[in-house]
Amino acid sequence: MSSDLTSVPSGLLDRAAGSLLAATPDAARRLDALTRAQAMTAPAIDAEDWRYSRIEDLDLGRFALQVRPVVDSAPDPLRAIVTERAATVEVVNGFISLVSLDPEWAARGLQVGPATSSASRADRPESEDPTIFDALHLALAPDAVRVVAPPGLVVDAPIVILSHQAPAAGPAPAASFPHISVEVGDNASLTVLEYQTSSDGSGLSVPLVELAVGPSGRLAYATVQNLAAGHWQIGRQVSSVAQQGTLTSSCASFGGSYGRLRFDTTLAGRGAHGDLIAVYYGDLDQMHDFRTFQHHSAQDTTSDLLFKGVVDDHSSSVYTGLIHIHPEGRGSNAHQTNRNIKLSDDAWAWSVPNLEIENSDVRCSHASAVSPIDDEQRFYLHARGVPPTEADQLIIAGFFEDVIGRMPSSLQDAISSLVAAKLARRLQGNQS
């Protein structure tokens, strides 16, 4: 496929003109972003940030932008698991279809609802020129889901965001541009759980999540990606943590044909801390693609990244990460670990950690591994009468245990169940 987007105006971009852009308060900025998108080309795999990806297989011109929700509600896989909530938000194809905010939390100052995209929205990740996906999101995203915890507010019940990709109204598959913005004030505390689903068929989602943690604030943000097999996702999460603030950002990725998520985490204030955690499991011909950037731009900041994945059948995964200690990052302490298990000779995992250190008074480490299941572990279980397929299940469950244990407790059982479902499919394939 050519990366030239000259065919797109008669497809995705042309369908957006007038219907979505002209009616918005920030139409001029959106149209400017759309003009820039039309002049851009798709990223190439020889660019470092897109190396090993499938981006050259994506044809943007085949997708249709949805200018209104096709269905009224999103499914709620967490209904029986997360029963106490401060708020529930349903998003369909990027459009907010429902906001349910507990009146008691609203009275205490918690804000949850739609917000018109402002000029301050992230337009480019740090140290990278903006891509066509950044420009398209800036032009085409509907109102954002905005969550604000004011200074001093400790919210002890999670906010649940249900993001669903529904089929397009016409024959072309749908493209959507969801946008979530979370702001945690000084000494405030908040947990946000996002669960992503889709209908069967194909589609494209380009989500943007922006997280801002104020001084001594605490934010736990967790995403479960369980899209249907034909869907593509190219997402970004941009976060900033102020002095003595703490961010825990976790992701569990199981669905889609190609799922990509880029993390840009900036520890901007002295003593800021950031944890990045991910679980992913690929089978059939899936690809899970993660790019992470840990920016230590202030003194005495700390970060810890732990990503673990399994690939089976003909699936693949990519992890590339950078710890960047800026000149002002004296006293920083940063760690980065990526480990992968291959269950099939035809599965592949690329793991590329990197360091860029501009201050000598720091502690940094990185580690990566790609390997099959350990033969000694398998032999230990076989010698005690555990059948081979069940032994592999136990080993994989143990492999994921520590990383799942660091995710929000209300999601741990749901994530373990998704791992178990992947293992059950593998077991059925081995028996057939």
Residue pairs with C-beta under 8 A, 6 or more apart in sequence:
1 56
1 57
1 58
1 59
3 41
3 42
3 43
3 44
3 56
4 41
5 37
5 38
5 40
5 41
5 42
5 60
5 61
5 132
7 61
8 14
8 38
8 60
8 61
9 38
10 61
11 60
11 61
11 62
11 63
11 64
11 172
12 60
12 61
12 63
12 64
12 65
12 136
12 175
13 34
13 37
13 38
13 65
13 136
15 64
15 65
15 67
16 34
16 65
16 67
16 139
16 140
17 34
19 67
20 65
20 67
20 140
20 142
21 27
21 30
21 31
21 34
21 139
21 140
24 30
24 116
24 117
25 116
26 116
26 117
26 118
26 119
29 119
29 138
30 138
30 139
30 140
31 139
33 123
33 135
33 136
33 138
33 139
34 135
34 136
34 139
34 140
36 130
36 135
37 132
37 135
37 136
37 139
40 131
40 132
40 135
41 132
42 55
42 56
42 58
42 60
42 132
43 49
43 50
43 53
43 55
43 131
43 132
44 50
44 55
44 56
45 51
45 52
45 53
45 55
45 56
48 320
49 128
49 262
49 291
49 320
51 320
52 289
52 316
52 318
52 320
52 350
53 258
53 260
53 287
53 289
53 318
54 258
54 287
54 289
57 258
58 204
58 232
58 258
60 132
60 175
60 204
62 172
62 173
63 172
63 173
63 174
63 175
63 203
63 204
64 168
64 169
64 170
64 172
64 173
64 174
64 175
65 140
65 174
65 175
66 93
66 94
66 95
66 166
66 168
66 169
66 174
66 175
66 176
68 95
69 92
69 93
69 95
69 97
69 166
70 92
70 93
70 166
70 167
70 168
70 169
70 174
71 92
71 97
71 164
71 166
72 92
72 97
73 90
73 92
73 97
73 98
74 90
74 91
74 92
74 97
74 98
74 162
74 163
74 164
74 197
75 162
75 164
75 197
76 88
76 160
76 162
76 195
77 195
77 197
77 224
77 226
77 414
78 160
78 162
78 193
78 195
78 410
78 411
78 414
81 410
81 411
81 413
81 414
82 158
82 160
82 193
82 410
82 411
84 157
85 102
85 157
85 158
85 159
85 160
86 101
86 102
86 105
86 110
86 112
86 155
86 157
86 158
86 159
87 99
87 100
87 101
87 102
87 105
87 110
87 112
87 147
87 159
87 160
88 98
88 99
88 100
88 159
88 160
88 161
88 162
89 96
89 98
89 99
89 100
89 112
89 145
89 159
89 160
89 161
89 162
90 96
90 97
90 98
90 99
90 162
90 164
91 97
91 145
91 161
91 162
91 163
91 164
91 178
92 164
92 166
93 164
93 165
93 166
93 174
93 176
94 141
94 142
94 176
94 177
94 178
94 179
94 205
95 142
95 143
96 113
96 114
96 142
96 143
96 145
99 112
99 113
99 114
101 110
101 112
101 113
102 157
105 155
105 157
108 153
109 149
109 150
109 153
110 147
110 148
110 149
110 150
110 153
110 155
111 146
111 147
111 148
111 150
112 145
112 146
112 147
112 148
112 159
113 145
113 146
114 143
114 144
114 145
114 146
115 143
115 144
115 145
115 146
115 181
116 143
116 144
117 138
117 141
117 143
117 144
117 179
121 138
121 144
121 179
121 181
121 208
121 210
122 134
122 208
122 210
122 236
122 238
123 130
123 134
123 135
123 138
124 130
124 134
125 134
125 236
125 238
125 262
125 264
125 293
126 264
126 266
126 293
126 295
127 293
127 324
133 206
133 234
133 236
134 236
136 177
136 206
137 177
137 179
137 206
137 208
140 177
141 177
141 178
141 179
141 208
142 177
142 179
143 179
144 179
144 180
144 181
145 161
145 178
145 179
145 180
145 181
146 181
146 182
146 183
147 159
147 180
147 181
147 182
147 183
147 190
147 192
148 182
148 183
148 185
149 155
149 183
149 184
149 185
149 188
149 189
149 190
149 217
150 185
150 188
151 185
151 186
151 187
151 188
151 214
152 185
152 186
152 187
152 188
153 185
153 188
153 189
154 188
154 189
155 188
155 189
155 190
155 191
156 189
157 191
158 191
158 192
158 193
158 408
158 410
159 190
159 191
159 192
159 193
160 193
160 194
160 195
161 180
161 192
161 193
161 194
161 195
162 194
162 195
162 197
163 178
163 194
163 195
163 196
163 197
163 207
164 196
164 197
164 198
164 199
165 174
165 176
165 196
165 197
165 198
165 199
165 203
165 205
165 227
165 231
166 174
166 198
166 199
167 173
167 174
167 199
167 201
167 203
168 174
168 203
173 201
173 202
173 203
173 204
173 230
174 203
174 204
175 203
175 204
175 205
175 206
176 203
176 204
176 205
176 206
177 205
177 206
177 207
177 208
178 205
178 206
178 207
178 208
179 207
179 208
179 209
179 210
180 194
180 207
180 208
180 209
180 210
181 209
181 210
181 212
182 190
182 192
182 209
182 210
182 211
182 212
182 219
182 221
183 212
183 214
184 190
184 212
184 213
184 214
184 217
184 218
184 219
184 245
185 214
185 217
186 214
186 215
186 216
186 217
187 214
187 215
187 216
187 217
188 214
188 217
188 218
189 217
189 218
189 219
190 217
190 218
190 219
190 220
191 219
191 220
191 221
191 222
191 408
192 219
192 220
192 221
192 222
193 222
193 224
193 408
193 410
193 411
194 209
194 221
194 222
194 223
194 224
195 223
195 224
195 226
196 205
196 207
196 223
196 224
196 225
196 226
196 227
196 233
196 255
197 226
197 227
198 205
198 227
198 228
198 231
198 255
199 228
200 228
200 229
200 230
201 228
201 230
202 230
202 231
202 232
202 257
203 230
203 231
203 232
204 231
204 232
204 233
204 234
205 227
205 231
205 232
205 233
205 234
205 235
206 233
206 234
206 235
207 233
207 235
207 236
208 235
208 236
208 237
208 238
209 221
209 223
209 235
209 236
209 237
209 238
210 237
210 238
210 239
211 219
211 221
211 237
211 238
211 239
211 240
211 247
211 249
212 239
212 240
213 219
213 239
213 240
213 241
213 242
213 245
213 246
213 247
213 272
214 242
214 245
215 242
215 243
215 244
215 245
215 269
216 243
216 244
216 245
217 242
217 245
217 246
218 245
218 246
219 245
219 246
219 247
219 248
220 248
220 250
220 408
221 237
221 247
221 248
221 249
221 250
222 249
222 250
222 251
222 252
222 407
222 408
222 411
223 250
223 251
223 252
223 261
224 251
224 252
224 254
224 411
224 414
224 415
224 418
225 233
225 251
225 252
225 253
225 254
225 255
225 256
225 259
225 261
226 254
226 255
226 418
227 233
227 255
227 256
227 259
228 255
228 256
229 255
229 256
229 257
229 284
229 286
230 257
231 255
231 256
231 257
232 256
232 257
232 258
232 259
233 256
233 258
233 259
233 260
233 261
234 260
235 259
235 260
235 261
235 262
236 261
236 262
236 264
237 249
237 261
237 262
237 263
237 264
237 265
238 264
239 247
239 249
239 263
239 264
239 265
239 266
239 274
240 266
240 268
241 247
241 265
241 266
241 267
241 268
241 269
241 272
241 273
241 274
242 268
242 269
242 272
243 269
243 270
243 271
243 272
243 298
244 269
244 270
244 271
244 272
245 269
245 272
245 273
246 272
246 273
246 274
246 275
247 265
247 272
247 273
247 274
247 275
248 274
248 275
248 277
248 406
249 263
249 265
249 274
249 275
249 276
249 277
250 275
250 276
250 277
250 278
250 406
250 407
250 408
251 261
251 277
251 278
251 279
251 280
251 290
252 278
252 279
252 280
252 404
252 407
252 411
252 415
252 418
253 259
253 261
253 278
253 279
253 280
253 281
253 288
254 280
254 281
254 418
254 419
254 422
255 286
256 286
257 285
257 286
257 287
258 286
258 287
258 289
259 286
259 287
259 288
259 289
260 289
260 290
260 291
261 289
261 290
261 291
262 290
262 291
262 292
262 293
263 276
263 290
263 291
263 292
263 293
264 293
264 295
265 274
265 276
265 292
265 293
265 294
265 295
265 303
266 295
266 297
267 273
267 274
267 294
267 295
267 296
267 297
267 298
267 301
267 302
267 303
267 332
268 297
268 298
269 298
269 301
270 298
270 299
270 300
270 301
271 298
271 299
271 300
271 301
272 298
272 301
272 302
273 301
273 302
273 303
274 294
274 301
274 302
274 303
274 304
275 303
275 304
275 305
275 406
276 292
276 294
276 303
276 304
276 305
276 306
276 307
277 305
277 306
277 307
277 403
277 406
277 407
278 290
278 306
278 307
278 308
278 309
278 403
279 308
279 309
279 400
279 403
279 404
279 407
279 415
279 419
280 288
280 290
280 307
280 308
280 309
280 310
280 317
281 309
281 310
281 311
281 312
281 418
281 419
281 422
282 288
282 309
282 310
282 311
282 312
282 315
282 316
282 317
282 347
283 311
283 312
283 313
283 315
283 422
283 425
283 426
284 313
284 314
284 315
285 313
285 314
285 315
286 315
286 316
287 315
287 316
287 317
287 318
288 309
288 315
288 316
288 317
288 318
289 317
289 318
290 307
290 317
290 318
290 319
290 320
290 321
291 318
291 320
291 321
292 305
292 307
292 319
292 320
292 321
292 322
292 336
293 321
293 322
293 324
294 303
294 305
294 321
294 322
294 323
294 324
294 334
294 336
295 324
295 326
296 303
296 323
296 324
296 325
296 326
296 329
296 332
296 334
296 362
297 326
297 328
297 329
298 328
298 329
299 328
299 329
299 330
299 331
299 332
300 330
300 331
300 332
301 329
301 331
301 332
301 333
301 334
302 332
302 333
302 334
303 323
303 333
303 334
303 335
304 334
304 335
305 321
305 335
305 336
305 337
305 338
306 337
306 402
306 403
306 406
307 319
307 321
307 337
307 338
307 339
307 403
308 338
308 339
308 340
308 399
308 400
308 403
309 317
309 319
309 338
309 339
309 340
309 341
309 349
310 340
310 341
310 343
310 396
310 399
310 400
310 422
311 317
311 340
311 341
311 342
311 343
311 344
311 347
311 348
311 349
312 342
312 343
312 344
312 347
312 422
312 426
313 344
313 346
313 347
314 344
314 346
314 347
315 344
315 347
316 347
316 348
316 349
316 350
317 340
317 348
317 349
317 350
318 349
318 350
319 338
319 340
319 349
319 350
319 351
319 352
319 353
319 368
320 350
320 352
320 353
320 354
321 336
321 338
321 352
321 353
321 354
321 366
322 354
322 355
322 356
323 334
323 336
323 353
323 354
323 355
323 356
323 357
323 364
323 366
324 356
324 358
325 332
325 334
325 355
325 356
325 357
325 358
325 359
325 362
325 364
326 358
326 359
327 358
327 359
328 359
329 358
329 359
329 362
330 359
330 361
330 362
331 361
331 362
332 359
332 362
332 363
332 364
333 362
333 363
333 364
334 362
334 363
334 364
334 365
335 364
335 365
335 366
336 353
336 365
336 366
336 367
337 366
337 367
337 368
338 351
338 353
338 367
338 368
338 369
339 367
339 368
339 369
339 399
340 349
340 351
340 369
340 370
340 371
341 371
341 372
341 373
341 396
341 399
342 348
342 349
342 370
342 371
342 372
343 372
343 373
343 392
343 426
349 370
350 370
351 368
351 369
351 370
352 368
353 366
353 367
353 368
354 366
355 364
355 366
357 364
373 392
373 395
373 396
374 395
377 391
377 395
378 388
378 391
378 392
378 395
381 390
381 391
381 394
381 395
382 388
382 391
386 394
389 426
389 427
389 430
389 431
392 423
392 426
393 420
393 423
393 427
396 419
396 423
397 416
397 419
397 420
397 423
400 416
400 419
404 412
404 415
404 416
404 419
405 412
407 415
